[in-house]
Amino acid sequence: MITTDFIYIFLNLFMLIVFIVTGRLISKDKKNYWKYAKWPVITFTLILGLRLNRGHDYIHYMEVYLYDLEKEQVLFTLFNHFLKSLDTGAHWIFIWYSGAFILGAMFFLKSIREYSKWVLPLFLISFTTFSEYMIRQAFGYTFVFIFMLFMFNEKMPKYKRLACMLVCFLLSYSIHSANGITCIIDMGLYYTIKRPFPAFATIPLYIIASFYLQKNFDFSYLNGILSFLGDQNDKFSAYTDNADRWFGNDAKENIYDRNPIIKIIQTIGECSLIYLGYYILQLKKNQKMIFFYNLFICGAIVSQCFYSLEILRRMGDIMYWYWAFPLAYVLYNKKVITTTFKNKLVLDFMMMSLLFYAYEYLKYLFLREPGMYKFLWDL
């Protein structure tokens, strides 16, 4: 159904404009980052925080807040108790959650502020759904962002950096245990993989995952991993205890089936980014962007492999949403790519196919489910 709610569309487009303008200003005046960065923080906090019943877990986390339903996530429960001490109403907690997420993100994005012109708007487009739908995990991701900020800080003494990373790991884990796994993956990729995954290998893997494994994967290969995840997270444990139900063919959800044309467009767009990202990273090596690129590659393949299985797809999506960073790097270096790429027709086709990355955001704006565009003033 086409969304016709003017306020919802206007506020989200206004937020995108704020991120675009802020990115341009920071790119021109990098020394005064927070002079401009405060505006995305304020805008995101209010527009996402004042939403009403948007995201499948919205009501659930109101109940978690009111009745302490997830006490095993210690820091999350303690933070909710703090909010209760301030007499915060259940509908208002999402302002705090959204504010923490974007504040952590803006601290993190300061480490790559030279690319802000492209990174800020693309980050908003890629990560908004995460903040809206995976509420507790996104709130805990605040400390994953800070974890990566310390990980990138080569100027800090090694023992201090590792100590700060350990604190961030524990904080993120105590809000949502899956974030601990994310930190471990991030460390593994950043410290052990110093080159971008080669496109000649990853593009075929992506296509195999999308067109074959998505329908034919044998989940018995994942029994060990699923058992480990079940030990780490009570909610995931409920899934692994009923593995035949959650990870068998009956678990595949038809709502995730894509129109064949959209699937082909997505495949072309993502393979184009995989190739162009690898191409520019060969010409202009950047360790942070290599990390983001490799993280995106891992996420893209995992997400495609489990596209119709929400539980496992979520694991891939967290990494996949980092497409914003290699795409920003490609656009930032467009002149370099244009002057060195031999076949201009192929390059133009691949650059045009990158428009696919606007598709999900356009759906978010104009094709919401009924009622998924309300704010607190609609109560």
N, C-alpha and C positions, 0 to 999 in steps of 0.2 A: 504494500500500500504506500502511495506517495505521501510523504510528510508535507503538510501544508501549514504547520504551526509557525507563524512568522517570527515569534519571539525566540523560539528554539533555534531556528536557522540563523536569524540575525545575530544572536549572542555567540554562537559558535563561529560564524564568519568574522565577527568582531574580534574574537580571541585569536583566530588565525592571522588577522591583520596585525594585531599587537605583536605576535611572535615574528612576523615577517619584518615589520618596521624595527623592532628591537634587534633582530639579527643583523640588519643592515647598519644600524647605529653602532653596535658593538664591533662589527668588522672595521668600521672607520675609526673607532676610538676604543681600542682594546684595553687601554690603561684604566678606563673608568667603567669597568664591567658592571658593577652593582648599581651604578647610576641609572642604567637602563634595564638590568636584569630583574629589578624589583617589579616591573610592570607585568611581565609574564607570570610571576609568582602570584601577584594580587589577582590578576584576571582569571587564571586557571583555578585558584583556590575558590573564588566566588562562583564562577560558572559551573564548575564540576561539583563543588561542595553544596550548592543550593539545589541540586537536582532532586527530583522526587520519584521514588520507586523505579529508578532506571538502573538496569543491571539485574541479573537473575538472583543475586545474593543480597540485594538491598534490604528486604524485609528480614532476611535471616540475620544480618549483622545488627539490625536494630534489636532483635531478640537476644543475640549474643551479648550486646551491650547492657540490656536491661536485666538479664538473668544469669550472667557469667557462664555461658554455655561452653566456652572453650578455655577452661582454666589451665589446661596443660600448656597453652601458649602464654607463658608467664608474663613477659613484658607487655604483650597486648592487653592482657587482663588488668595489669597494674595501670597502664595508660588509661584504660576505660574507667577505672576507679578514680583516677585523677580528674577525668572529665565529669564524673558524677559529683565529685567534691565541689565543682564549679557550677553545679546545677544545670549541666548541659542537657537539653532535651534530646531524645533519641534521633530526631530528624536532623539535628545540627552536628552530629558527630562526623558527618562526611566532609564538612568544611575542614576539620582538623586532619582527617586522613588525606584529603586531596592536597591540603597545604603542605603537609610533611613530604608527600611524594614529590611535588614540583620544587620545593625548596631543596631537597636532596639532589634532584636532577639538575637544578641550576648551578649548585656548587660543583657538581661533576662536569657539566658542560663548560665551565670556566676553563677546564684543562685543555679544551680544543676550541677556544674562542676565536681563533683565526678563521675558522670555517663557519662562524655563527650565521652568516647571511643565508646559508643553505641548511645548516644543521638544525637551527631552532624551529623553523616551520615544519621541516620533515620529521623532527622528533615529536612535535605535537600530533601530526597526522598519524604517525605509527604507534605511539604509546597511549593515546587517549582511551582507546578501548580497554587496555590493560587496567588503567586506573579505575575505570567505570565498572568493569565486570569482575575483576579479581581483587576485591576490596582489601582484604587483610594482607594478601601477598604483595599488593602494590604499596600498601602502607609500610610493610616491612622492607620493601625494596629501596626505601629511603636510605637504609644503611648499606645496601648493595652498591648504590651509587657512590657513597662515601668510601666504601671498601675499594672500589675501582679507582677513585681519586687518589687514595694513598698508594695503590698498586702502581699508578703511573708516575708517582713523585720520586724520580730517581735521585733528586737532590737531597732528600731526607736520608739520614743514616739508616742503614739496613735494619738494625735491630729495632729502632723506633718505628720504622714503617711496618715491619711485621707485627709489632705489638699493636699498633693502631688497626691494622687489618684484622687481627684476631678479635679485638673488641667489637669491630663492626660485624664480623662474622657471627659472634655470639648474640649481638643485638638483633640482627636480621633473622637468625635462626629462632630466637625466643619469641618472635612475632609470628613467623610462618616458617616451619622447618624446611620447606622446599627451597627457601632462599639460601639456606646453607649449602645445598647441592649446587646452586647457581654459583656461589662464591668459589667452590672447589673447581668447577668447570672453568670459570674465568681464570683462576690461577694457573691451571694446567695449560690452557691455550696461550696465555700471555708469556709464561716463563719457559715453555718448552717448544712452541712453534714460532719460529722467527721468520718464516716465509709464508706468503699467501698460498692457500691450497690451490694447486694447478687446475685451471679451468678445463683442460683436456680430460681430466679425471672426474671433476665434480659435476660437470654438465651431464655426462652419461649417468652418473649416480643419481642425480636429481630426476632425470627422465625415467630411469628404472623405478625409483621410489614412487613417482607420480602415476605411472601408467601400468606398473606390474605389482610392486609390493603393496600398494594401497589396497588391492583386492585379494592378494594371495599370501600375505605375511603369516608365518607360523609363530604364534605367540608363545609356544613352548620354549623358544630360545630366550625368552625374557623372564623366565620363572625366577632366576636368581636375583635379577634387578628388581622385580616386583616385590619379592620377599623383603629385600633390603629397604625399599621405599616404605613398605608396610610397617617395618620396625621403627622407622623414623617419624611417621605421621599417622595419627589415629584415623584421620579421614581416608587416607590412601589405604590404610589397613582394611577398611570396610570394603574397598574395591578389590583388593587382592584376595580377601577371604571368599569373594564371589567371582573369581577370575573368569569362570566359564560364562557368567552372565555379562560381565563388564568388558571382556576382551575377546569374546568370540564373535562370530558373524552376526548373532542377534543383537550385539551392542552397536553395530554400525547404524548411524542415524541418517535417515534419508534427507533431513533438513540440510545436511552438509554436502549433499550431492550437487555438483556444479553443472551448469549448462555447458555442453561440450565446447561451444564457441568460446565461452569465458575461460574454460580450462586451457584451451590452446593459446589464448591471448596472455593468460597468466604465465604459461610455460615460456612463451617467447620473451615476455617482459623480464622474468626472473633469470632466464638463461642469458639475456642481454646484459643484465647487471652483473651476473657472475663473470661473464667474459670481460666487460669493460672495467670492472673493478680490478680484476687480475691484471689487465693490460696496463692500467695507470700505475698500479703498485709495482710493476716491473720497471717503469720509467722513473717514478718518484716514490721511493720506499719511505714508509712512515710506520713505525712500529705500532702506534696506537691504532691506525687505520687497518693495518694488517690483522690486528687482534679483532677489531669490529667486523672486518670482512670474513674472517674465519668463523667467528661466532654466528654471523648471518648464514654462512654456508651450512654449518651444522644444523641450525634451526630450520632452514628451508628444506633440507633433506628429511629430517625427522618429521616435520609437519606434513610433508607430502606423503610420507610413508603411512602416517596414521591420521590422514585428513578427516576420515569419517568417525573416528573414535576420540571423543572429546577429552577423555581422561589423559590419554597419552599425547594427544595433539597439543595440549596445554604446555607440556614439557618442551616441545619444540618451538612453540610460538614465542615463549619468553626470549629465546635466542633469535628467532626469525625477525622479530620487530627491530632488531639492530640494522635492518636494511637501510634505515635512514642515514647511517653514517657512511657506508661505502657509496651510496647514491649521492650524498652531499660532496664526497671527495671527487667523484666523477664529474659532477656539475662544476665544482670549484676549478677543476683542471680541464675544462672542456676545450680551451684553446690549445693546450698541449696535445690532447687526444686528436683534435681536428688536424693539426699540422703534421702529425706523425703517422696517422692511420692511412694506409694505402688505398683502400677501397672506400671512397666517399659515399657511394650509394648504400653499401652495407652499413656503414657508420650511421648515416641518416636514418636508416630503418631501425637500427638498434636504439638510437637515441629517442626516436618517436615511440618505440615500444615501452620505454620507461614510464610513459604516461599511465601505464597500468597501475602504478603505485598510488595514483589518485582515486582508483576505483573504490576501494574499501571505505575511504573517507567520504566519498560522494554518497555511498550507500548509508553511511553513518548519519549524514546530513538529511538526505532526501527519501530514504527507504526504511524508516524506523517502524517497528511493530507498533500497533495502536497503544497509546498511553506512554510510550517510551520517549517522550519529549517534554515531560512536565517538570515544573520547578515548585519549590515550597509555597510560593504564592498561589499555586493552583489547588492547595488543600481546601 
